[in-house]
Amino acid sequence: MTVTNTASEETPLIPLSKHEEVYLRFKPAKKRVIVALVSITGLLALFVSGTFVPSIPQIAKDLDSTPPIVSLAVSLSIFASSLGSLIGASYSSFYGRKPIYLIGTPLLFVGSLGVAAAQTIPQLLVWRFIQALGASPGLAVGSGVIGDIYKLEERGHALGIFFSAVLAGPALAPLAGGFAAHYFSWRLMQLWLGLFGLVVFVVVLLWFPETFHPGERGIDKVDPASLPSWRPVFVNPLKPLLILRSPNLLAVAFAGFFTLMTDYVLLIPLAYTIGARYHITNAAVIGACFLPVGVGNMIGAPLAGRIADRIVVRCRKQRGGEWYPEDRLRATYLGAIFLVPLSILFSGLLTEYVPGRVGLTLNLICLFFNGIGVSAPSILKMPFINTGFNFSLRLTSC
């Protein structure tokens, strides 16, 4: 009997498992392009919210209203983003990632045009809801794309890069929004967001591949004859919330919620807290005060991702190859326990008791450390939650 040896220098000594092969579909350069595209869509979501906040005084004056009433648009857009993230993530498990981007970005385009043309508060609220709904899948689906193309021990670093780019939004968006509001018009910024969303739509349509693992989408597992011909399959967007029955996931979700809430507590009323205390009336300068948080986010996210990957590799080695998603949470201790609460405490004390440039400078330092502290818990909870979330998404496609 003749035995043919087909091995070569490139044949691995240990055969790759099927689980590992699925992450080799794209070359490293292609993966970087994909990460860049999803980072842009995620950045766009935060630009939609970030450019609006420093424009609130001008919008209130333009629409003959008050800042608290206009601020309702911020709350409504946060609700729309939450709802859109659930819908986008759920349907991406059934139809794939790319179709969600191709539906969301046109909604963003139309909503932005509507916001720019709004003449009354009700019009502003309706179009703001549509705008935020269209931008919202950028974060939820983007994180899923990272999980599609990177292995477990590479995922933290990739998510760090993704979130460092995405979290440039809190640094750049308020500055851009404040600059446009002070020197031109808040409506111009909304038009720019709409046009940018249209460009993203074209780029995704032409160059973004489907990253979902082959044969794993919900639509791949059902009989084509059973699919409705005139409408999409209904996927319950609330069903993934069943993962919160797990005490571990519920605790992590609440921790992430309260951690991220500090950003909104500090930043949304910035014009009326730090701005009023230190007599800052220029919307562009108010926007510049957001820069320290964004810079902290951009530094903290990739740093936390690298630390988390090392922790996962070390813990996995100690257990003989076994791993637990909770391992990543060890990298959040410094930010969640110390940087976030202390930065809020000191910012409040400084605003109340320290006037002048010294108080303003120290406040900006607090915002910087808050950005670092918030970024680590925010990105490192994602892979942990995705473990349960992806399982729940599979249930929605059954």
C-alpha positions in Angstrom: 0.0 0.0 0.0 1.3 3.4 -1.0 0.9 6.3 1.5 1.0 9.8 0.0 2.5 12.4 2.2 0.7 15.7 1.6 2.4 17.6 4.4 4.4 20.6 3.6 6.4 23.2 5.5 3.2 25.2 5.9 1.2 22.3 7.4 0.6 23.0 11.1 2.0 20.5 13.5 -1.3 20.6 15.4 -4.3 20.7 13.1 -6.5 23.7 13.5 -9.9 23.1 15.1 -13.0 24.1 13.2 -13.6 26.8 15.9 -10.2 28.4 15.0 -10.5 28.1 11.3 -13.6 30.4 11.2 -11.4 33.2 12.4 -8.9 32.8 9.5 -11.4 33.7 6.8 -10.0 37.3 6.6 -6.4 38.2 6.4 -5.0 40.6 9.0 -5.1 43.6 6.7 -8.7 42.9 5.8 -9.6 42.6 9.5 -8.1 46.0 10.1 -10.2 47.5 7.3 -13.3 45.9 8.8 -12.4 47.3 12.3 -11.9 50.7 10.7 -15.4 50.6 9.0 -17.2 49.4 12.1 -15.3 52.0 14.2 -16.6 54.8 11.9 -20.2 53.6 12.3 -19.8 53.4 16.0 -18.2 56.9 16.1 -21.1 58.2 14.1 -23.5 57.0 16.8 -21.7 59.0 19.5 -21.3 62.0 17.2 -25.1 62.1 16.9 -25.5 62.6 20.6 -22.2 64.5 21.3 -22.8 67.3 18.7 -26.2 68.0 20.1 -25.4 68.7 23.7 -23.4 72.0 23.3 -26.0 73.2 20.8 -28.9 73.0 23.3 -28.8 76.8 24.3 -28.8 77.9 20.6 -31.5 75.3 19.7 -33.7 76.5 22.6 -33.4 80.1 21.4 -34.0 79.2 17.7 -37.1 77.2 18.5 -38.4 79.6 21.1 -38.2 77.1 23.9 -36.1 76.4 27.0 -33.0 74.3 27.5 -34.7 71.7 29.8 -37.4 71.1 27.1 -34.8 70.8 24.4 -32.9 68.4 26.6 -35.8 66.0 26.3 -34.4 65.3 22.8 -31.3 63.9 24.5 -33.3 61.6 26.7 -35.4 60.5 23.7 -32.3 59.8 21.6 -30.9 57.7 24.4 -34.1 55.6 24.5 -34.0 55.3 20.7 -30.4 54.2 20.8 -31.2 51.5 23.4 -34.2 50.3 21.4 -32.2 50.4 18.1 -29.3 48.5 19.6 -31.6 45.7 20.7 -33.4 45.6 17.3 -30.1 45.8 15.4 -28.4 43.1 17.4 -31.4 40.8 17.3 -31.9 41.0 13.6 -28.2 40.8 12.8 -28.2 37.3 14.3 -30.9 36.3 11.8 -30.0 38.2 8.6 -26.3 39.1 9.3 -24.4 42.2 10.2 -24.3 44.0 6.8 -28.0 44.3 6.2 -28.4 46.1 9.6 -25.9 48.8 8.5 -27.6 49.1 5.2 -30.9 49.8 6.9 -29.6 52.0 9.7 -27.6 54.5 7.8 -30.4 55.6 5.5 -32.6 56.2 8.6 -29.7 58.3 10.0 -29.6 60.3 6.8 -33.3 61.0 6.7 -33.5 61.7 10.5 -30.6 64.2 10.3 -32.2 66.1 7.5 -35.4 66.2 9.5 -33.6 67.5 12.6 -31.9 70.2 10.5 -35.2 71.3 9.1 -37.2 71.1 12.4 -39.2 74.3 13.2 -40.9 73.1 16.4 -40.0 71.0 19.4 -42.4 68.1 18.4 -40.7 68.0 15.0 -37.3 68.0 16.6 -38.2 65.1 19.0 -39.7 62.9 16.2 -36.7 63.4 13.8 -34.2 63.1 16.6 -35.8 59.7 17.5 -35.4 58.5 13.9 -31.9 59.9 13.7 -30.7 58.1 16.9 -32.5 54.9 15.9 -30.6 54.8 12.6 -27.2 55.5 14.3 -27.7 53.1 17.2 -26.6 49.7 15.6 -23.1 51.1 15.3 -22.1 50.0 18.8 -24.0 46.8 19.3 -23.5 45.3 15.9 -19.9 46.6 15.7 -19.0 44.7 18.8 -20.6 41.6 17.2 -18.4 42.1 14.1 -15.3 42.1 16.3 -16.4 38.9 17.9 -17.0 37.4 14.4 -13.5 37.9 13.1 -11.2 37.7 16.2 -10.4 34.8 18.5 -11.1 35.0 22.2 -7.5 35.9 23.2 -7.3 38.6 20.4 -10.7 40.1 21.1 -9.9 42.4 24.0 -7.2 44.1 22.0 -9.4 44.5 19.0 -12.3 45.8 21.1 -9.9 48.2 22.7 -9.0 49.6 19.2 -12.6 49.7 18.2 -13.7 51.6 21.4 -10.7 53.9 21.3 -11.8 55.1 17.9 -15.5 55.1 18.8 -14.9 57.0 22.1 -13.2 59.7 20.1 -16.8 60.8 19.7 -17.0 62.3 23.2 -13.8 64.2 22.6 -14.5 65.5 19.1 -18.3 65.7 18.8 -19.0 68.4 21.4 -16.1 70.5 20.0 -17.4 70.2 16.5 -21.0 70.8 17.6 -20.1 73.8 19.7 -17.9 75.3 16.9 -20.7 74.9 14.4 -23.3 76.3 16.8 -21.2 79.3 17.7 -19.8 80.3 14.3 -22.4 78.9 11.9 -25.5 77.0 12.9 -26.5 73.9 14.7 -28.5 72.9 11.6 -25.4 72.8 9.6 -23.9 70.1 11.8 -27.0 68.0 11.5 -26.8 68.2 7.7 -23.2 67.1 7.9 -24.1 64.1 10.0 -26.7 63.1 7.4 -24.3 63.4 4.5 -21.7 61.5 6.4 -24.2 58.7 7.1 -24.9 58.6 3.4 -21.2 58.2 2.6 -21.0 55.4 5.2 -23.9 53.6 3.5 -22.1 53.6 0.2 -18.9 52.4 1.7 -20.6 49.6 3.6 -22.5 48.6 0.4 -19.4 48.4 -1.7 -16.6 47.2 0.6 -18.0 45.7 3.8 -18.2 41.9 3.8 -20.6 39.8 5.8 -18.7 38.7 8.8 -21.2 36.4 10.5 -19.9 32.8 10.8 -21.0 30.8 7.7 -24.1 28.8 8.3 -24.7 30.3 11.7 -27.3 33.0 10.8 -30.9 32.3 11.7 -31.9 32.6 8.0 -29.4 29.8 7.2 -31.1 27.4 9.5 -34.7 27.7 8.4 -36.5 26.3 5.4 -36.6 29.1 2.7 -40.2 28.1 1.9 -41.2 29.0 5.4 -40.0 32.6 5.2 -42.6 35.3 4.5 -42.2 36.7 0.9 -43.4 40.2 1.5 -42.0 41.2 4.9 -39.0 40.4 7.1 -39.2 37.7 9.8 -40.3 39.0 13.1 -37.5 38.7 15.7 -38.5 39.7 19.2 -35.9 42.4 20.1 -36.7 42.1 23.8 -36.1 38.4 24.1 -32.3 38.8 24.5 -33.1 40.6 27.8 -33.8 37.1 29.2 -30.1 36.8 29.8 -30.6 39.2 32.7 -32.1 36.3 34.6 -28.5 35.3 35.3 -27.3 37.1 38.5 -23.8 37.5 37.1 -25.0 39.1 33.8 -27.5 41.3 35.7 -24.8 42.5 38.1 -22.4 43.3 35.2 -25.2 45.1 33.3 -26.0 47.3 36.2 -22.3 48.0 36.9 -21.9 49.1 33.3 -25.1 51.2 33.4 -24.0 53.1 36.5 -20.4 53.5 35.3 -21.5 54.9 31.9 -24.2 57.0 33.6 -21.4 59.1 35.2 -20.5 60.4 31.7 -24.0 61.7 31.2 -24.2 63.1 34.8 -21.0 65.1 34.2 -21.3 66.0 30.5 -25.0 66.6 29.6 -25.3 69.6 32.0 -21.7 70.8 31.5 -22.8 74.2 30.1 -24.9 74.8 33.2 -22.4 73.5 35.8 -18.7 74.0 34.8 -19.7 76.5 32.1 -21.9 78.6 34.4 -19.4 78.4 37.3 -16.5 79.6 35.3 -18.4 82.0 33.1 -17.9 80.2 29.8 -20.5 81.4 27.3 -18.8 80.5 24.0 -20.3 77.2 22.7 -17.1 76.2 21.0 -15.2 76.6 24.3 -17.9 74.5 26.1 -17.4 71.9 23.5 -13.6 71.9 24.1 -14.3 71.1 27.8 -15.4 67.7 26.6 -12.0 66.9 25.1 -10.4 65.5 28.3 -13.0 62.9 28.7 -12.6 61.7 25.1 -8.9 61.7 25.4 -9.1 59.6 28.5 -11.5 57.2 26.7 -9.1 56.9 23.8 -6.2 56.1 26.1 -8.0 53.9 28.5 -9.8 51.7 26.0 -6.9 50.1 24.1 -4.8 49.9 27.3 -7.6 48.0 29.1 -8.0 45.7 26.1 -4.4 44.7 26.2 -4.4 44.1 29.9 -7.6 42.1 29.7 -6.1 39.9 26.9 -3.1 39.2 29.0 -5.2 38.3 32.0 -7.3 35.9 29.9 -4.2 34.2 28.5 -2.7 33.8 32.0 -5.8 32.6 33.7 -6.5 30.2 30.8 -3.0 28.8 31.1 -3.3 28.3 34.9 -6.5 26.3 34.4 -5.1 24.1 31.7 -7.0 25.7 28.8 -10.3 26.4 30.6 -11.4 30.0 30.6 -14.2 32.1 32.1 -15.6 35.3 30.7 -15.4 36.9 34.1 -11.6 36.9 33.9 -11.7 40.1 31.8 -13.5 41.9 34.6 -10.3 41.9 36.7 -9.0 44.6 34.4 -11.8 46.9 35.5 -10.9 47.2 39.2 -8.8 50.4 39.0 -11.3 52.3 36.9 -14.6 51.2 38.4 -13.5 51.2 42.1 -11.3 54.3 42.2 -11.1 56.5 39.1 -14.8 56.8 38.3 -16.2 57.6 41.8 -13.3 59.8 42.9 -13.3 61.8 39.7 -17.0 62.6 40.2 -16.5 63.5 43.8 -13.6 65.8 43.2 -15.3 67.5 40.2 -18.3 68.3 42.3 -16.2 69.7 45.2 -14.0 71.7 42.8 -17.0 73.2 41.0 -18.5 74.2 44.3 -15.5 75.5 46.2 -12.6 76.4 43.8 -13.1 79.4 41.5 -11.1 80.7 38.6 -8.7 79.0 36.3 -7.3 76.8 39.0 -10.8 75.2 39.5 -11.4 74.9 35.8 -8.0 73.2 35.2 -8.5 70.8 38.0 -12.0 70.0 36.8 -10.7 69.2 33.3 -8.1 66.8 35.0 -11.0 65.1 36.8 -12.8 64.7 33.5 -9.7 63.1 31.9 -9.4 60.5 34.7 -13.1 59.9 34.5 -12.7 59.1 30.8 -10.0 56.6 31.6 -12.0 55.0 34.4 -15.2 54.7 32.3 -13.6 53.2 29.2 -12.2 50.1 30.8 -15.5 48.8 32.5 -17.5 49.8 29.4 -15.4 47.8 26.8 -14.5 44.8 29.0 -18.1 44.0 30.0 -18.9 43.6 26.3 -17.3 40.2 25.7 -18.6 39.0 29.0 -22.2 40.0 28.2 -21.9 38.8 24.6 -21.3 35.3 25.9 -24.8 35.2 27.2 -26.2 37.6 24.7 -25.2 35.5 21.7 -26.8 32.5 23.2 -30.0 34.4 23.7 -29.9 35.7 20.1 -29.8 32.1 18.9 -33.0 31.6 20.8 -34.7 34.5 18.9 -34.0 32.9 15.6 -35.6 29.5 16.5 
